[in-house]
Amino acid sequence: MTALDELPIAEAGRRLRDGSLTSTALTQHSLERIAALDSALHSFVLVTEARALADAARADAELAAGHDRGPMHGIPYALKDIYDTAGIRTTCHSKLRIDNVPEFDSVVARKFTAAGGVLLGKLATHEFALGGPSFDLPFPPARNPWNLDHVTGGSSSGSGAAVAAGLVRTAMGSDTGGSIRGPAAYCGTVGLKPTYGLVSRRGVFPLSYTLDHCGPLSASVEDAAITTQVIAGYDPNDPASADRAAPDLLSGLEGGVAGLRVGLPRNLWRDATGLTEETAAALDRLADALRDAGAIVEDVTLPDYELFNACGRVILLAEAFAIHEADLRSRPQDYGELFFMRVSVAASISAADYMQAQRLRRELAEAVNRDALSRYDVLLTACALGPAPPFSAFPSDMPGPMHIQTMPFNVTGNPALSMPAGLSATGLPLSAQLVGRPFDEALLLRVGREVEKIAAAWGDPLRPAMAAR
């Protein structure tokens, strides 16, 4: 019998419906794992035990009565602590909002409730989804389940740790410059940044209005597809929301890659600082395996990574400063040192700087979509350039070395998927990134499913030893 924490969402759903499993039992198992393991991981900042058990009891009663809300009905999930939850504290991992109890749910939280999901609690983040890892905040930073001395990446740090450790199968993160894909890469999970506008951000504390994306970190591609299908959809009250029909992300998931065209933009990572030989070899190995599976894999050239990075950083910091300006001036002492250091410098970004970055952004988006993705179905590129660094590599008073190439696809808004790509010699996860056309998450996930099968066949452990407890 598969352990309950290893059950894919779809399989757990089948058992819930045939009566061989209850949501209450599944939820109690998750709560017991959190109690046993999270004192070392620090992935949760709040466990909503009473709410979880009530959600589970309601799901069991509804399913028994024949009322089926869909694939997440009775399934536990957790939210990064920037998602508003009515009557439940939402802190953004900051002293400034330590007592904040929202009146209303975020749209994403409301959709999970409507789908019959079971809320386990709120997950650690870097302060206001930027900076970190920091030790001067109300809660300690989350730790990597593969090695507790190593970081999770950020800012969806608790989401990466909780999913990798088997505390929950799927958890919500947010991604402004890589905050879903970075923790997914370092923790060995699947991380999906959907197309800009596919998932409503209303009720999620913003970092950058034009770069923020909401999406899941999940234990498998199928789990990510199920989660995204639940939370996707038009929200007329989110100005960035796209008025499109809800996607079907599951029916073609096992379609394989035969005949698909995959672009390989080696120029992004080939000479990048922080690239390890193991990561480069893993990308080459994946490219060869996709060819063997029937895909056409060819090199393609994109603009230099540093153009994407500089463009995104100017936009992100200018918009973050606009959001935090009043508190930065009146309550600077209440911010963590790293967040304050990163955002306060944006006071020197001019309107001309911001407008030039937005102009460049349009050119970069055209280079990806018109010049590359008009010829290729997906791109295969680097995510993290190496395994997760140790906490000891991070000075307490300045940002540390996280070499991750995720910013380009926040700038362009394309859907992007971080996938496990084996283990390093030190036993930490390696990663790859897949990028798709706007609103073509279905094809992106289909290729991700093939990559998942390829990586599983390599024989590396798929879960950290901690998850086996």
For each residue, the residues with C-beta under 8 A, 3 or more apart:
1:
2: 6 7 11
3: 6 7
4: 7 12 21 25 26 29 30
5: 29 30 33 166 167 169 467
6: 2 3 166 463
7: 2 3 4 11 12 15 26 169
8: 11 12 169 219 220 222 223
9: 12 13 71 72 75 169 170 222 223 226 227
10: 13 14 71 222 226
11: 2 7 8 14 15
12: 4 7 8 9 15 16 21 26 74 75 169
13: 9 10 16 17 71 73 74 75
14: 10 11 17 18
15: 7 11 12 18 20 21
16: 12 13 21 22 23 26 59 63 73 74
17: 13 14 63 68
18: 14 15
19:
20: 15
21: 4 12 15 16 25 26
22: 16 25 26 56 60 74
23: 16 26 27 55 56 57 59 60 63 73 74 75 118
24: 27 28 53 56 57 60
25: 4 21 22 28 29
26: 4 7 12 16 21 22 23 29 30 56 74 75 76 118
27: 23 24 30 31 52 53 55 56 76 118 120
28: 24 25 31 32 53 56
29: 4 5 25 26 32 33
30: 4 5 26 27 33 34 52 76 120 167 168
31: 27 28 34 35 47 49 52 53 120
32: 28 29 35 36
33: 5 29 30 36 37 165 166 167 469
34: 30 31 37 38 44 47 120 121 167
35: 31 32 38
36: 32 33 469
37: 33 34 40 41 165 167 466 469
38: 34 35 41 42 43 44 47 162 167
39: 42
40: 37 143 148 466
41: 37 38 142 143 145 148 161 162 165 167 466
42: 38 39 124 139 140 141 142 143 158 161
43: 38 123 124 142 157 158 159 161 162 165 167
44: 34 38 47 78 120 121 122 123 124 158 162 167
45: 81 91 93 121 122 123 124 139 158
46: 81 88 89 121 122
47: 31 34 38 44 52 120 121
48: 51 52 88 119 120 121 122
49: 31 52 53 121
50: 53 54
51: 48 54 55 88 119
52: 27 30 31 47 48 49 55 56 76 118 119 120 121
53: 24 27 28 31 49 50 56 57
54: 50 51 57 58
55: 23 27 51 52 58 59 113 116 117 118 119
56: 22 23 24 26 27 28 52 53 59 60 74 76 118
57: 23 24 53 54 60 61
58: 54 55 61 62 116
59: 16 23 55 56 62 63 69 73 74 116 118
60: 22 23 24 56 57 63 64 74
61: 57 58 64 65
62: 58 59 65 67 68 69 73 116
63: 16 17 23 59 60 66 67 68 73 74
64: 60 61
65: 61 62
66: 63
67: 62 63
68: 17 62 63 73
69: 59 62 72 73 114 115 116
70: 73 115 116 230
71: 9 10 13 75 115 226 229 230
72: 9 69 75 77 112 115 116 117 226 227 230
73: 13 16 23 59 62 63 68 69 70 115 116 117
74: 12 13 16 22 23 26 56 59 60 63 116 118
75: 9 12 13 23 26 71 72 116 117 118 169 170
76: 26 27 30 52 56 117 118 119 120 168 169
77: 72 112 117 118 119 120 168 169 170 171 172 227
78: 44 119 120 121 122 123 158 159 162 167 168 171 172
79: 83 85 108 109 119 121 122 123 171 172
80: 83 122 123 125 129 156 158 159 171 172 173 174
81: 45 46 90 91 92 93 122 123 124 125 158
82: 90 92 125 128 129 174 204 205
83: 79 80 90 106 108 109 122 172 203 204
84: 90 102 104 105 106 109 203 204 205
85: 79 88 89 90 102 105 106 109 119 122
86: 102 103 104 105 109
87: 101 102
88: 46 48 51 85 101 102 122
89: 46 85 99 100 101 122
90: 81 82 83 84 85 97 100 101 102 122 205
91: 45 81 94 97 98 100 122 138 139
92: 81 82 96 97 100 125 127 128 129 205
93: 45 81 124 125 126 127 128 137 138 139
94: 91 97 98 127 128 137 138 334 335 336 339
95: 98 137 138 334 335
96: 92 327 331 334 335
97: 90 91 92 94 100 205
98: 91 94 95 138
99: 89
100: 89 90 91 92 97
101: 87 88 89 90
102: 84 85 86 87 88 90 105 203
103: 86
104: 84 86 203
105: 84 85 86 102 109 110 113 203
106: 83 84 85 109 110 202 203 204
107: 110 111 200 201 202 203 235 238
108: 79 83 111 112 172 199 200 203 204 214 231
109: 79 83 84 85 86 105 106 112 113 119 203
110: 105 106 107 113 114
111: 107 108 114 115 230 231 233
112: 72 77 108 109 115 117 119 230 231
113: 55 105 109 110 116 117 119
114: 69 110 111
115: 69 70 71 72 73 111 112 230
116: 55 58 59 62 69 70 72 73 74 75 113
117: 55 72 73 75 76 77 112 113 230
118: 23 26 27 52 55 56 59 74 75 76 77
119: 48 51 52 55 76 77 78 79 85 109 112 113
120: 27 30 31 34 44 47 48 52 76 77 78 167 168
121: 34 44 45 46 47 48 49 52 78 79
122: 44 45 46 48 78 79 80 81 83 85 88 89 90 91
123: 43 44 45 78 79 80 81 142 156 157 158 159 162 171
124: 42 43 44 45 81 93 139 141 142 157 158 161
125: 80 81 82 92 93 128 129 154 155 156 157 158
126: 93 129 130 131 132 133 134 141 154 155 157 179 338 339
127: 92 93 94 130 131 132 134 137 335 336 338 339
128: 82 92 93 94 125 131 205 207 320 324 339
129: 80 82 92 125 126 154 155 156 174 176 179 205 207
130: 126 127 155 176 207 320 339 342 343
131: 126 127 128 134 154 155 336 338 339 341 342 399
132: 126 127 141 154 155 157 336 338 339
133: 126 141 142 151 152 154 157 391 394 400
134: 126 127 131 137 141 336 337 338 339
135: 140 141 396
136: 336 337
137: 93 94 95 127 134 140 141 336
138: 91 93 94 95 98
139: 42 45 91 93 124
140: 42 135 137
141: 42 124 126 132 133 134 135 137 151 152 157 391
142: 41 42 43 123 124 133 152 157 158 160 161
143: 40 41 42 148 149 150 151 152 161
144: 147 148 150 151 152 160 161 164 186 187 388 428
145: 41 148 161 164 165 187 464 466 467
146: 150 164 187 188 388 427 428 429 464 466
147: 144 150 388 390 426 427 428
148: 40 41 143 144 145
149: 143 390 391 392
150: 143 144 146 147 186 387 388 389 390 391 428
151: 133 141 143 144 154 157 186 388 389 390 391 394 400 402
152: 133 141 142 143 144 157 158 160 161 183 186 187 388
153: 157 160 182 183 184 185 186 187 384 388 402 404
154: 125 126 129 131 132 133 151 157 179 182 183 402
155: 125 126 129 130 131 132 173 174 176 179 182 183
156: 80 123 125 129 159 160 171 173 174 175 179 180 182 183 191 217
157: 43 123 124 125 126 132 133 141 142 151 152 153 154 160 161 183
158: 42 43 44 45 78 80 81 123 124 125 142 152 161 162 171
159: 43 78 80 123 156 162 163 171 172 173 180 183 217
160: 142 144 152 153 156 157 163 164 173 182 183 184 186 187 189 191 217
161: 41 42 43 124 142 143 144 145 152 157 158 164 165 183 187
162: 38 41 43 44 78 123 158 159 165 167 168 171
163: 159 160 166 167 168 169 170 171 187 189 217 218 219
164: 144 145 146 160 161 187 188 189 463 464 467
165: 33 37 41 43 145 161 162 464 466 467
166: 5 6 33 163 219 463 467
167: 5 30 33 34 37 38 41 43 44 78 120 162 163
168: 30 76 77 78 120 162 163 171
169: 5 7 8 9 12 75 76 77 163 218 219 220 223
170: 9 75 77 163 216 217 218 219 223 224 226 227
171: 77 78 79 80 123 156 158 159 162 163 168 216 217 218
172: 77 78 79 80 83 108 159 214 215 216 217 227 231
173: 80 155 156 159 160 179 180 183 191 214 215 216 217
174: 80 82 129 155 156 179 180 201 204 207 212 213 214 215
175: 156 178 179 180 181 191 193 212 213 214 215 406 410
176: 129 130 155 179 207 208 211 212 213 316 410
177: 211 312 313 316 406 407 410
178: 175 181 182 404 406 407 410
179: 126 129 154 155 156 173 174 175 176 182 183
180: 156 159 173 174 175 183 184 191 192 193 213 215 216 217 418
181: 175 178 184 185 191 193 383 404 406 416 417 418 433
182: 153 154 155 156 160 178 179 185 186 191 383 384 402 404 406 418
183: 152 153 154 155 156 157 159 160 161 173 179 180 186 187 189 191 217
184: 153 160 180 181 187 188 189 190 191 217 383 418 431
185: 153 181 182 191 383 384 404 418 429 431 433
186: 144 150 151 152 153 160 182 183 384 387 388 428 429 431
187: 144 145 146 152 153 160 161 163 164 183 184 217 388 429
188: 146 164 184 420 423 429 431 462 463 464
189: 160 163 164 183 184 217 218 219 418 420
190: 184 217 218 219 220 221 223 224 417 418 419 420 448 452
191: 156 160 173 175 180 181 182 183 184 185 215 216 217 218 224 417 418
192: 180 215 216 218 224 228 415 416 417 418 441 445
193: 175 180 181 213 215 406 409 410 415 416 417
194: 198 199 213 214 215 228 232 415 441
195: 198 242 413 414 415 438 439 441
196: 213 240 242 413 438
197: 240 241 242 413
198: 194 195 228 232 242 244 247 415 439 441
199: 108 194 213 214 215 228 231 232 233
200: 107 108 214 231 233 234 235 237 238 241
201: 107 174 204 206 212 213 214 238 240
202: 106 107 235 237 238
203: 83 84 102 104 105 106 107 108 109
204: 82 83 84 106 108 174 201 212 214
205: 82 84 90 92 97 128 129
206: 201 209 212 319 323
207: 128 129 130 174 176 211 212 316 319 320 323
208: 176 211 212 315 316 319 320
209: 206 212 240 319 323
210: 240 315 319
211: 176 177 207 208 312 315 316 319 410 411
212: 174 175 176 201 204 206 207 208 209
213: 174 175 176 180 193 194 196 199 201 410 413
214: 108 172 173 174 175 194 199 200 201 204 231
215: 172 173 174 175 180 191 192 193 194 199 228
216: 170 171 172 173 180 191 192 223 224 227 228 231
217: 156 159 160 163 170 171 172 173 180 183 184 187 189 190 191 224
218: 163 169 170 171 189 190 191 192 221 223 224 227
219: 8 163 166 169 170 189 190 223
220: 8 169 190 223 224 452
221: 190 218 224 225 253 417 419 445 448 449 452
222: 8 9 10 225 226 250 253 449
223: 8 9 169 170 190 216 218 219 220 226 227
224: 170 190 191 192 216 217 218 220 221 227 228 417 445 448
225: 221 222 228 229 249 250 253 441 445
226: 9 10 71 72 170 222 223 229 230 249 250
227: 9 72 77 170 172 216 218 223 224 230 231
228: 192 194 198 199 215 216 224 225 231 232 247 249 441
229: 71 225 226 232 246 247 248 249 250
230: 70 71 72 111 112 115 117 226 227
231: 108 111 112 172 199 200 214 216 227 228
232: 194 198 199 228 229 246 247
233: 111 199 200 246
234: 200 241 242 243 244
235: 107 200 202 238 241
236: 241 243
237: 200 202 241
238: 107 200 201 202 235 241
239:
240: 196 197 201 209 210
241: 197 200 234 235 236 237 238
242: 195 196 197 198 234 439
243: 234 236
244: 198 234 247 439
245:
246: 229 232 233
247: 198 228 229 232 244 439 441 442
248: 229 251 252 442
249: 225 226 228 229 253 441 442 445
250: 222 225 226 229 253
251: 248
252: 248 255 442 443 446
253: 221 222 225 249 250 445 446 449
254: 446 449
255: 252 446
256: 293 294 446 450
257: 260 262 290 293 294 295 446 447 450
258: 293 294 295
259: 294 295 296
260: 257 294 295 296 377 378 443 447
261: 295 296 298 375 376 377
262: 257 287 290 295 296 297 298 376 377 378 379 380 447
263: 298 299 300 372 373 375 376 378 379 380
264: 283 287 297 298 299 300 379 380 381
265: 268 299 300 301 302 372 379 381
266: 269 270 299
267: 270 301 302 304
268: 265 272 302 304 305 381 382 405 408
269: 266 272 275 279 280 283 305 381 382 385 405
270: 266 267 275 280
271: 275
272: 268 269 275 305 382 385 403 405
273: 385 403
274: 385 386 401 403
275: 269 270 271 272 279 280 382 385 386 403
276: 279 280 385 386 387 424
277: 280 281
278: 281 282 386 387 424 425 430
279: 269 275 276 282 283 382 384 385 386 421 430 431
280: 269 270 275 276 277 283 284
281: 277 278 284 285
282: 278 279 285 286 421 422 430 432
283: 264 269 279 280 286 287 380 381 382 421 432
284: 280 281 287 288
285: 281 282 288 289 421 422
286: 282 283 289 290 380 421 432 451 454 455
287: 262 264 283 284 290 291 297 380
288: 284 285 291 292
289: 285 286 292 293 454
290: 257 262 286 287 293 295 297 380 447 450 451 454
291: 287 288 294 295 296 297
292: 288 289
293: 256 257 258 289 290 450 454
294: 256 257 258 259 260 291
295: 257 258 259 260 261 262 290 291 447
296: 259 260 261 262 291
297: 262 264 287 290 291 380
298: 261 262 263 264 376
299: 263 264 265 266
300: 263 264 265 372 375 376 379
301: 265 267
302: 265 267 268 367 368 372 408
303: 307 308 363 364 367
304: 267 268 307 308
305: 268 269 272 308 309 405 408
306: 309 310
307: 303 304 310 311 360 364
308: 303 304 305 311 312 364 407 408 411
309: 305 306 312 313 407 408
310: 306 307 313 314 357
311: 307 308 314 315 357 360 361 364 411
312: 177 211 308 309 315 316 361 407 408 410 411
313: 177 309 310 316 317 407
314: 310 311 317 318 349 353 354 356 357
315: 208 210 211 311 312 318 319 354 357 358 361 411
316: 176 177 207 208 211 312 313 319 320 410
317: 313 314 320 321 342 343 345 346 349
318: 314 315 321 322 346 349 353 354 357
319: 206 207 208 209 210 211 315 316 322 323
320: 128 130 207 208 316 317 323 324 343 346
321: 317 318 324 325 328 343 344 346 347 349
322: 318 319 325
323: 206 207 209 319 320
324: 128 320 321 327 328 343
325: 321 322 328 329
326: 329 330
327: 96 324 330 331 332 334 335
328: 321 324 325 331 332 335 340 343 344
329: 325 326 332
330: 326 327
331: 96 327 328 334 335
332: 327 328 329 335 340 344
333:
334: 94 95 96 327 331
335: 94 95 96 127 327 328 331 332 339 340
336: 94 127 131 132 134 136 137 339 340
337: 134 136 340 341 396 397
338: 126 127 131 132 134 341 342 398 399
339: 94 126 127 128 130 131 132 134 335 336 342 343
340: 328 332 335 336 337 343 344
341: 131 337 338 344 345 397 398 399
342: 130 131 317 338 339 345 399
343: 130 317 320 321 324 328 339 340 346
344: 321 328 332 340 341 347
345: 317 341 342 348
346: 317 318 320 321 343 349
347: 321 344
348: 345
349: 314 317 318 321 346 353 354
350: 353 354
351: 354 355
352: 355 356
353: 314 318 349 350 356 357
354: 314 315 318 349 350 351 357 358
355: 351 352 358 359
356: 314 352 353 359 360
357: 310 311 314 315 318 353 354 360 361
358: 315 354 355 361 362
359: 355 356 362 363
360: 307 311 356 357 363 364
361: 311 312 315 357 358 364 365 411 412
362: 358 359 365 366
363: 303 359 360 366 367
364: 303 307 308 311 360 361 367 368 408 411 412
365: 361 362 368 369 411 412 413
366: 362 363 369 370 371
367: 302 303 363 364 370 371 372
368: 302 364 365 371 372 373 379 408 409 412 414 435
369: 365 366 372 373 374 412 414 437 438
370: 366 367 373 374
371: 366 367 368 374 375
372: 263 265 300 302 367 368 369 375 376 379
373: 263 368 369 370 376 377 378 379 414 435 436 437
374: 369 370 371
375: 261 263 300 371 372
376: 261 262 263 298 300 372 373 379
377: 260 261 262 373 436 437 443 447
378: 260 262 263 373 434 435 436 443 444 447
379: 262 263 264 265 300 368 372 373 376 434 435 436
380: 262 263 264 283 286 287 290 297 432 433 434
381: 264 265 268 269 283 405 432 433 434 435
382: 268 269 272 275 279 283 385 405 431 432 433
383: 181 182 184 185 404 405 406 418 419 431 432 433
384: 153 182 185 186 279 387 388 402 403 404 405 418 430 431
385: 269 272 273 274 275 276 279 382 403 404 405
386: 274 275 276 278 279 389 403 424 430
387: 150 186 276 278 384 424 426 428 429 430
388: 144 146 147 150 151 152 153 186 187 384 428 429
389: 150 151 386 393 394 400 401 402
390: 147 149 150 151 393
391: 133 141 149 150 151 394
392: 149
393: 389 390 400 401
394: 133 151 389 391 399 400 401
395: 398 400
396: 135 337
397: 337 341
398: 338 341 395
399: 131 338 341 342 394
400: 133 151 389 393 394 395
401: 274 389 393 394
402: 151 153 154 182 384 389
403: 272 273 274 275 384 385 386
404: 153 178 181 182 185 383 384 385
405: 268 269 272 305 381 382 383 384 385 408 433
406: 175 177 178 181 182 193 383 409 410 416 418 433
407: 177 178 308 309 312 313 410 411
408: 268 302 305 308 309 312 364 368 405 411 412
409: 193 368 406 412 413 414 415 416 433 435
410: 175 176 177 178 193 211 213 312 316 406 407 413
411: 211 308 311 312 315 361 364 365 407 408
412: 361 364 365 368 369 408 409
413: 195 196 197 213 365 409 410 438
414: 195 368 369 373 409 435 436 437 438
415: 192 193 194 195 198 409 435 436 437 438 439 440 441 444
416: 181 192 193 406 409 433 434 435 436 444
417: 181 190 191 192 193 221 224 433 434 435 436 444 445 448
418: 180 181 182 184 185 189 190 191 192 383 384 406 431 432 433
419: 190 221 383 431 432 433 434 448 451 452 455
420: 188 189 190 429 430 431 452 455 462
421: 279 282 283 285 286 429 430 431 432 451 455
422: 282 285 429 430 455 458 460
423: 188 427 428 429 430 460 461
424: 276 278 386 387 427 428 429 430
425: 278
426: 147 387
427: 146 147 423 424
428: 144 146 147 150 186 387 388 423 424
429: 146 185 186 187 188 387 388 420 421 422 423 424
430: 278 279 282 384 386 387 420 421 422 423 424
431: 184 185 186 188 279 382 383 384 418 419 420 421
432: 282 283 286 380 381 382 383 418 419 421 451
433: 181 185 380 381 382 383 405 406 409 416 417 418 419
434: 378 379 380 381 416 417 419 444 447 448 451
435: 368 373 378 379 381 409 414 415 416 417 444
436: 373 377 378 379 414 415 416 417 440 441 443 444 447
437: 369 373 377 414 415 440 443
438: 195 196 369 413 414 415
439: 195 198 242 244 247 415
440: 415 436 437 443 444
441: 192 194 195 198 225 228 247 249 415 436 444 445
442: 247 248 249 252 445 446
443: 252 260 377 378 436 437 440 446 447
444: 378 415 416 417 434 435 436 440 441 447 448
445: 192 221 224 225 249 253 417 441 442 448 449
446: 252 253 254 255 256 257 442 443 449 450
447: 257 260 262 290 295 377 378 434 436 443 444 450 451
448: 190 221 224 417 419 434 444 445 451 452
449: 221 222 253 254 445 446 452 453
450: 256 257 290 293 446 447 453 454
451: 286 290 419 421 432 434 447 448 454 455
452: 190 220 221 419 420 448 449 455 456
453: 449 450 456 457
454: 286 289 290 293 450 451 457 458
455: 286 419 420 421 422 451 452 458 460
456: 452 453 462
457: 453 454
458: 422 454 455
459:
460: 422 423 455
461: 423 464 465
462: 188 420 456
463: 6 164 166 188 467 468
464: 145 146 164 165 188 461 467
465: 461 468
466: 37 40 41 145 146 165 469
467: 5 145 164 165 166 463 464
468: 463 465
469: 33 36 37 466
